[in-house]
Amino acid sequence: MAQQVLRGMGLLGVAALAVALAAGPARAQVADDDGDGVANEVDDCPDTPVGNLVDDAGCSMCPCDAPTDANTWESRRAYLTCVTDAAKELLATGRLDRKTRRLVLRSARTSTCGKPDLVRCCIYPHFDPAADVNVGRCRIMTGDRCDMLGEKLDTVESLDSGSCYPNPCSF
């Protein structure tokens, strides 16, 4: 059975994953291009978005944009209930530990999922063109409000749906 993981959780997620993997039996290295914990050769969804819990086939259990059986989430609460239930299921079957479960729930709460009118807005108040990497602040807001900030500040970027945790604002 494939190890279920939450991808893209930054240093905390990497640490939690390292602990979880260290506790399990030794496994051969296998290719997993999207980092969801499911080997490419059995991954039915090879481009799983960052921050999604996945099933054994490597597909999102609670995709941010819409449940697998509908065009949109009925409500924000419906999305959060899906994530809570999926994390509980993975925890009960030993495919997710408690620490990673907390990270999953935090990511879900700091997302646009279930709120189609919102975007992730990356704000770079101290943009330095000479820097190797610029890290901004991620805020959830309407697209119009993000655009208005872009008129006032030099560097603002509107991202599609997803979570602000881990921070997606860097380039």
C-alpha positions as a LaTeX table, in Angstrom:
\begin{tabular}{lrrr}
\hline
Residue & $x$ (\AA) & $y$ (\AA) & $z$ (\AA) \\
\hline
Met1 & 0.00 & 0.00 & 0.00 \\
Ala2 & 1.39 & 3.38 & $-0.95$ \\
Gln3 & 2.43 & 5.75 & 1.82 \\
Gln4 & 0.03 & 8.72 & 1.95 \\
Val5 & 1.64 & 12.09 & 2.44 \\
Leu6 & 0.86 & 15.77 & 2.25 \\
Arg7 & 3.13 & 17.34 & $-0.30$ \\
Gly8 & 4.64 & 20.80 & $-0.19$ \\
Met9 & 4.46 & 21.43 & 3.55 \\
Gly10 & 7.81 & 23.17 & 3.87 \\
Leu11 & 10.35 & 22.27 & 6.52 \\
Leu12 & 7.75 & 21.12 & 9.07 \\
Gly13 & 6.16 & 18.75 & 6.57 \\
Val14 & 9.51 & 17.44 & 5.41 \\
Ala15 & 10.49 & 16.78 & 9.03 \\
Ala16 & 7.17 & 15.03 & 9.74 \\
Leu17 & 7.55 & 12.95 & 6.59 \\
Ala18 & 11.14 & 12.04 & 7.46 \\
Val19 & 10.05 & 10.83 & 10.90 \\
Ala20 & 7.16 & 8.83 & 9.41 \\
Leu21 & 9.36 & 7.21 & 6.79 \\
Ala22 & 12.14 & 6.48 & 9.26 \\
Ala23 & 9.68 & 4.58 & 11.43 \\
Gly24 & 8.60 & 2.33 & 8.56 \\
Pro25 & 10.48 & $-0.54$ & 6.91 \\
Ala26 & 13.31 & 0.28 & 4.50 \\
Arg27 & 12.03 & 0.82 & 0.97 \\
Ala28 & 13.77 & 1.14 & $-2.36$ \\
Gln29 & 13.81 & 4.60 & $-3.92$ \\
Val30 & 11.06 & 4.98 & $-6.52$ \\
Ala31 & 10.27 & 7.86 & $-8.84$ \\
Asp32 & 7.49 & 10.18 & $-7.62$ \\
Asp33 & 7.56 & 13.31 & $-9.78$ \\
Asp34 & 4.67 & 15.13 & $-8.06$ \\
Gly35 & 5.89 & 14.26 & $-4.55$ \\
Asp36 & 2.56 & 12.88 & $-3.32$ \\
Gly37 & 3.99 & 9.63 & $-1.96$ \\
Val38 & 2.64 & 7.46 & $-4.77$ \\
Ala39 & 5.14 & 6.02 & $-7.25$ \\
Asn40 & 4.84 & 7.26 & $-10.84$ \\
Glu41 & 4.18 & 3.75 & $-12.13$ \\
Val42 & 0.90 & 3.49 & $-10.14$ \\
Asp43 & $-0.01$ & 7.21 & $-9.90$ \\
Asp44 & $-3.33$ & 7.82 & $-11.68$ \\
Cys45 & $-3.04$ & 11.59 & $-11.04$ \\
Pro46 & 0.57 & 12.56 & $-11.83$ \\
Asp47 & 0.10 & 16.31 & $-11.19$ \\
Thr48 & $-1.47$ & 16.34 & $-7.72$ \\
Pro49 & $-1.51$ & 19.93 & $-6.41$ \\
Val50 & 0.70 & 20.85 & $-3.47$ \\
Gly51 & $-1.03$ & 20.39 & $-0.12$ \\
Asn52 & $-3.58$ & 17.74 & $-1.13$ \\
Leu53 & $-4.12$ & 14.48 & 0.71 \\
Val54 & $-4.08$ & 11.64 & $-1.78$ \\
Asp55 & $-5.59$ & 8.16 & $-2.01$ \\
Asp56 & $-3.71$ & 4.98 & $-2.96$ \\
Ala57 & $-4.00$ & 5.93 & $-6.64$ \\
Gly58 & $-2.31$ & 9.31 & $-6.06$ \\
Cys59 & $-5.47$ & 11.37 & $-6.63$ \\
Ser60 & $-6.61$ & 14.22 & $-4.39$ \\
Met61 & $-9.13$ & 13.13 & $-1.80$ \\
Cys62 & $-10.45$ & 16.69 & $-1.40$ \\
Pro63 & $-9.38$ & 18.77 & $-4.43$ \\
Cys64 & $-9.40$ & 22.48 & $-3.64$ \\
Asp65 & $-11.39$ & 23.58 & $-6.67$ \\
Ala66 & $-14.22$ & 21.04 & $-6.39$ \\
Pro67 & $-15.14$ & 17.65 & $-5.00$ \\
Thr68 & $-14.66$ & 14.80 & $-7.43$ \\
Asp69 & $-18.43$ & 14.43 & $-7.88$ \\
Ala70 & $-19.38$ & 18.11 & $-8.45$ \\
Asn71 & $-18.33$ & 21.34 & $-10.17$ \\
Thr72 & $-17.81$ & 23.37 & $-6.98$ \\
Trp73 & $-17.82$ & 22.88 & $-3.22$ \\
Glu74 & $-21.26$ & 23.43 & $-1.70$ \\
Ser75 & $-19.61$ & 25.56 & 0.98 \\
Arg76 & $-16.35$ & 26.21 & 2.76 \\
Arg77 & $-17.61$ & 23.98 & 5.56 \\
Ala78 & $-18.11$ & 21.11 & 3.08 \\
Tyr79 & $-14.48$ & 21.39 & 1.97 \\
Leu80 & $-13.15$ & 21.51 & 5.54 \\
Thr81 & $-15.35$ & 18.53 & 6.49 \\
Cys82 & $-13.92$ & 16.56 & 3.57 \\
Val83 & $-10.33$ & 17.32 & 4.62 \\
Thr84 & $-11.08$ & 16.53 & 8.28 \\
Asp85 & $-12.73$ & 13.21 & 7.37 \\
Ala86 & $-9.96$ & 12.24 & 4.92 \\
Ala87 & $-7.24$ & 13.05 & 7.46 \\
Lys88 & $-9.12$ & 11.07 & 10.11 \\
Glu89 & $-9.37$ & 8.08 & 7.75 \\
Leu90 & $-5.66$ & 8.20 & 6.91 \\
Leu91 & $-4.77$ & 8.56 & 10.59 \\
Ala92 & $-6.94$ & 5.57 & 11.54 \\
Thr93 & $-5.29$ & 3.39 & 8.90 \\
Gly94 & $-1.78$ & 4.46 & 9.90 \\
Arg95 & $-1.06$ & 6.29 & 6.64 \\
Leu96 & $-0.86$ & 9.69 & 8.38 \\
Asp97 & 0.57 & 10.65 & 11.78 \\
Arg98 & $-0.98$ & 13.14 & 14.21 \\
Lys99 & 1.59 & 15.87 & 13.57 \\
Thr100 & 1.08 & 15.74 & 9.80 \\
Arg101 & $-2.70$ & 15.67 & 10.36 \\
Arg102 & $-2.40$ & 19.00 & 12.21 \\
Leu103 & $-0.40$ & 20.43 & 9.29 \\
Val104 & $-3.06$ & 19.20 & 6.85 \\
Leu105 & $-5.84$ & 20.89 & 8.80 \\
Arg106 & $-3.85$ & 24.11 & 9.13 \\
Ser107 & $-3.26$ & 24.16 & 5.38 \\
Ala108 & $-6.97$ & 23.64 & 4.71 \\
Arg109 & $-7.99$ & 26.46 & 7.06 \\
Thr110 & $-5.57$ & 28.89 & 5.38 \\
Ser111 & $-6.83$ & 28.25 & 1.85 \\
Thr112 & $-9.26$ & 29.58 & $-0.72$ \\
Cys113 & $-10.88$ & 26.16 & $-1.07$ \\
Gly114 & $-14.65$ & 26.31 & $-0.91$ \\
Lys115 & $-14.59$ & 30.06 & $-1.55$ \\
Pro116 & $-14.43$ & 30.52 & $-5.33$ \\
Asp117 & $-14.45$ & 34.34 & $-5.11$ \\
Leu118 & $-11.11$ & 34.42 & $-3.28$ \\
Val119 & $-7.49$ & 34.20 & $-4.46$ \\
Arg120 & $-4.10$ & 33.94 & $-2.82$ \\
Cys121 & $-2.45$ & 37.33 & $-3.09$ \\
Cys122 & 1.35 & 37.46 & $-2.80$ \\
Ile123 & 2.57 & 40.80 & $-1.49$ \\
Tyr124 & 6.27 & 41.64 & $-1.80$ \\
Pro125 & 6.75 & 44.82 & 0.29 \\
His126 & 10.56 & 44.73 & 0.09 \\
Phe127 & 11.21 & 43.45 & $-3.40$ \\
Asp128 & 14.91 & 43.33 & $-4.22$ \\
Pro129 & 15.65 & 42.64 & $-7.91$ \\
Ala130 & 19.27 & 41.78 & $-7.02$ \\
Ala131 & 18.28 & 39.09 & $-4.50$ \\
Asp132 & 18.45 & 35.42 & $-5.43$ \\
Val133 & 15.03 & 34.83 & $-3.85$ \\
Asn134 & 12.29 & 37.24 & $-2.81$ \\
Val135 & 9.75 & 35.97 & $-0.29$ \\
Gly136 & 6.42 & 37.72 & 0.06 \\
Arg137 & 3.42 & 37.45 & 2.34 \\
Cys138 & 0.46 & 35.39 & 1.24 \\
Arg139 & $-3.00$ & 36.74 & 2.03 \\
Ile140 & $-6.42$ & 35.37 & 1.11 \\
Met141 & $-8.63$ & 38.07 & $-0.44$ \\
Thr142 & $-10.82$ & 38.89 & $-3.40$ \\
Gly143 & $-9.16$ & 39.23 & $-6.79$ \\
Asp144 & $-10.29$ & 42.87 & $-6.99$ \\
Arg145 & $-8.65$ & 43.72 & $-3.68$ \\
Cys146 & $-5.41$ & 42.04 & $-4.78$ \\
Asp147 & $-5.51$ & 44.02 & $-8.03$ \\
Met148 & $-6.01$ & 47.26 & $-6.05$ \\
Leu149 & $-2.95$ & 46.45 & $-3.94$ \\
Gly150 & $-1.03$ & 45.92 & $-7.17$ \\
Glu151 & $-1.82$ & 49.51 & $-8.14$ \\
Lys152 & $-0.31$ & 50.78 & $-4.87$ \\
Leu153 & 2.68 & 48.45 & $-4.52$ \\
Asp154 & 5.32 & 47.56 & $-7.06$ \\
Thr155 & 5.17 & 43.81 & $-6.70$ \\
Val156 & 1.90 & 41.97 & $-6.07$ \\
Glu157 & 0.95 & 38.64 & $-7.61$ \\
Ser158 & $-2.44$ & 36.93 & $-7.69$ \\
Leu159 & $-2.31$ & 33.14 & $-7.50$ \\
Asp160 & $-5.04$ & 30.62 & $-8.24$ \\
Ser161 & $-6.84$ & 28.59 & $-5.58$ \\
Gly162 & $-4.94$ & 26.86 & $-2.81$ \\
Ser163 & $-3.46$ & 27.47 & 0.61 \\
Cys164 & $-1.20$ & 30.15 & 2.03 \\
Tyr165 & 0.48 & 27.46 & 4.12 \\
Pro166 & 3.18 & 26.74 & 3.30 \\
Asn167 & 3.89 & 30.16 & 1.87 \\
Pro168 & 3.70 & 29.97 & $-1.94$ \\
Cys169 & 5.04 & 33.51 & $-2.40$ \\
Ser170 & 8.62 & 33.34 & $-3.56$ \\
Phe171 & 10.53 & 33.82 & $-6.77$ \\
\hline
\end{tabular}
